Amino acid sequence: MANFSKSNVPQFSVDVYQNEYLPEGGREVNAIVTVTATGGGTIGSAVTAPHLYSPGQGPSAAVALMVDCSGSMDYPPTKMRNARDATAAAIDTLRDGVHFTVIGGTHVAREVYPGDGRLAVADATTREQARQALRRLSAGGGTAIGTWLRLADRLLATADVAIRHGILLTDGRNEHESPEDLKAALDACAGRFTCDARGVGTDWEVKEVTGIASALLGTADIVADPASLTADFTQMMETAMGKEVADVALRLWTPVGTTVKFVKQVAPTVEELTGRRAEAGPRAGDYPTGSWGDESRDYHVCVEVPAADLGQEMLAARVSLVIPEPGGTVQSLGAQGLVRAVWTDDMAASTSINPQVAHYTGQAELAQVIQQGLDLRKAGDIDGATAKLGRAVQLAGASGNADTAKLLAKVVDVVDAVAGTVRLKAKVEEADEMTLETRSTKTVRVKK
């Protein structure tokens, strides 16, 4: 059995940024909670389950690569070739000892490698065998992504590992199953593995791909040019190999009479977590955050407290990090942060907005108005789309979100960025519009 010292464990820290002062009668408390994991290397569930560990290699992991093999992957034929090459590159990026499988997805899911309901274990031999199997991949058939996810889940469940991860590539719409079937598959897989989703080309549905990544706590992106797939897959797999602890939950405890209005991730992307709460004992709830490597993320917590008299103060919420385990036990990750409320008649104190809260409120609005603007544009409401996308340009400029500002400039002509005055471009490349929609939730961090 490996010897796990304290230094093997990721150190999680929690920092809370807020203005705790409320005016008389004030009840809404907002806070930005920054969670940081550092000092990785060899960490993860090893603390409680050393058998889930390959000493010196990081936590044990299993990865399922789901590759679209529907008929449209042959148009143009380079698409299928690029997908094969990208998948091979991702397999080359696996650490030795990681379990993996390749699934070919059409209107049914098929095990491409290794087959027989098993997972392969990465080494020089299995990587070469997987490359040979990939050469036989051909395009034909429809698209039913729910079947791909269910097969990935079945295969990943056969490995006793710390981290389970999926990578899914599609080039088309999910036409061969109902939206309800896909949602049922996502519900069944949620919490069992994380999954990054990529759309290649421009014939896929943005809301489907982002919905898959969101439900399975992964990333979503567009790869408009299939030639860029290899670089993207390699980077995705490197990130997956850097994950060191899975199933981390943000636990929020609130006192009697306090209600949680919302909990959302606000960096590096906007992700609504409010509806994903799992009750965790009296007045506490767990919000899933997925797998962590060495990284930092920001969350916006908003609670409503009972009104109190001037001069009073209270603990409005306590934030901690836990790993829920079977049987209702939890592993605490040691870090916690306190959200406070203090009632004051000092107008300057009670009306100032914390810069972190202001910044991320703007970033969340930015994601929302881009989505609304593009939906209105598709529906033919030019005035509505112009107003929303103009507001988006204004917000992107004010918050220093240069990447989003660049993407917006491909969809609108900016007349006055500060005022948010824009004109919709008469002709927009489909890839540019889809890139803006797919990346609309990416945020920039507040400059500390």
ABEGO torsion letter per residue (X at the ends): XBBBBAAABBBBBBBBBBBABBBBGBABBBBBBBBBBBGBGBBEAAAABAAABBBGAEBBBBBBBBBBABAAAAOBAAAAAAAAAAAAAAAAABBBGBBBBBBBBBABBBBAOAEGGBBBBBBAAAAAAAAAAAAABBBEEBBBAAAAAAAAAAAAAABBBABBBBBBBBABBBAABBAAAAAAAAAAABGABBBBBBBBEAABBAAAAAAAAAAAGBBBBBBABAAAAAAAAAAAAAAAAABABBGBBBBBBBBBGBBBABBBBAOABBBBAAAABBBBEBGBBBBBAEBBBBBBBBBBBBBBBBBBBBGBBBBABBBBBBBBBBGGBBBBAGBBBBBBBBBBABAAAAABBBAAAAAAAAAAAAAAAAAAAAAAAAAGBAAAAAAAAAAAAAAAAAAGBAAAAAAAAAABBBABAAAGBBBBBABBBAAAAAAAAAAAABBBBBBX
